[in-house]
């Protein structure tokens, strides 16, 4: 049996791009996205949770790859570090303001390409998908890691990190559509390595690219961020030549 390469699969038609949760994995997501678009592949719609919602949301919100790269290369902890009393260390105001200064549209429904951000409704204890909301708020809420950020309030609901119950960030996608999923294989802050939620998702029409060994990051190690960016960028370029087997391309950074 002949397996198509990832490049061949992407060439077969339009696809949506979904990116997973992964704490400070947005550097790796941005590197992978840079490799994809550098090879001529642009998604028709976007979805994600947490770090994945940040990168796909910025792209859907009109931020260029060059702008994303410059932002990440210059990012310092002081740019988003605003401690305050509440359910988490950071208030999130600096993070939100930084998003608002970069995004080219104000609302999710104003994006040039459809975008869906997974968030966790703390009161209902379930995942919600934001498709009609301020774009900066949707991204902020999906990135609101419990214990690090205060919850984000929207329409009377307290919202937190979308990766709590939708780590793959795919709940906003339609059934049956072609999906490329970038899966961060690094460890989640609140889950054990090897648990089912840490594995690449499986569903009809979805191809997952899982890159292992990308440099791990946290708020006090941002100086290694562009190392992770370059690792993921290089790995995604190599992944394009790899065969897709059972909906998965897995390789090391």
Secondary structure, DSSP 8 states (H G I E B T S, - for coil): ----BHHHHHHTS--EEEE---TTTHHHHHHHHHHHHHTT---SEEEEETHHHHHHHHHHTT--HHHHHHHHHH--GGGT--B-SSSEEE--HHHHHHHHHH-S-SBGGGSSSEEEEEEEETTTTEEEEESSSBHHHHHHHHT--BEEE--EEETTEEEE-GGGT-TT--TTS-TT--EEEEEE-S--TTS-TTSGGGS----TTEEEEEEE------TT-GGGHHHHHHHHHHHHHHHTTSB-BTTEEEEE-
